[in-house]
Amino acid sequence: MTTRSAARPSPKGAPGGVAGAGRQAERDALWQALVARDVADEIVVHPDATIALQDAFGEGPGVLLISGTGSMALGRSPTGVVARCGGWGPVFGDEGGGAWISRRALGIVAAAADGREVKHTGDGIMASFVSAAAAIRCATQIQRALAKHQQEHGERSVKVRIGAAAGEPVEREHDLFGATVQLAARLCSHAQPEQILVSNVVAELCLGKGLPFKDLGDVSVRGFNRPIRVHAVEWSGTK
């Protein structure tokens, strides 16, 4: 508990640099809480990175790089334009950061669906499954959970692309290689956010399993001489 003597005047201004205040909604909530406590005549709330940038470069140009449990770069150009770039955690080995936690969560989901996490791929993961149906059910669960999260949290939404192929990859030192792995990666790159794209073999192996697909026809994929028959999983209506 803190108290303040009535005889002591409020300071004229109180700047606040707070982690997690990068979104307007959070800044507004914190500002209202501070105003209600009458901590100063004027209150200004900024993200902690903004305060750090100001402290490092004043009003001049510069780039601030922060790496830890969450990473980002914040810079100001010679003309005063401020830009922010985030999501570099995978590059810096950002254990404990949002990207790392998200990949670990995806790995746990894969394991629960009879799969195993093979490796991290920068901003994603590679996983293998005992069956095509298990892979598609896992992908569907991920997309449905993220869609629910978006409905509940709005601007905090996370969207992923998923690609799947079936075959016999080459396994070496707990890693997977070969055309099957390459095709899955290409399908993932070709997919739109929130989309699951699979090869024709995967769709055929899932026949009779209650997993709906939409045939997208033949698609030219980099690294393959002939077009690949591609299907999209219609996950929004599956249970």
Sequence and secondary structure as in RCSB ss.txt:
>XXXX:A:sequence
MTTRSAARPSPKGAPGGVAGAGRQAERDALWQALVARDVADEIVVHPDATIALQDAFGEGPGVLLISGTGSMALG
RSPTGVVARCGGWGPVFGDEGGGAWISRRALGIVAAAADGREVKHTGDGIMASFVSAAAAIRCATQIQRALAKHQ
QEHGERSVKVRIGAAAGEPVEREHDLFGATVQLAARLCSHAQPEQILVSNVVAELCLGKGLPFKDLGDVSVRGFN
RPIRVHAVEWSGTK
>XXXX:A:secstr
     TTS   SEEEEEETT  SHHHHHHHHHHHHHTT  SEEEEEEHHHHHHHHHHTTS EEEEE SSS EEEE
E TTS EEEEE  HHHHT TTSHHHHHHHHHHHHHHHTTEEEEEE SSSEEEEESSHHHHHHHHHHHHHHHHHHH
HHHGGG     EEE  S  EEETTEEESHHHHHHHHHHHHS TT EEEEHHHHHHTTTTT  EEEEEEE  TT S
S EEEEEE GGG  
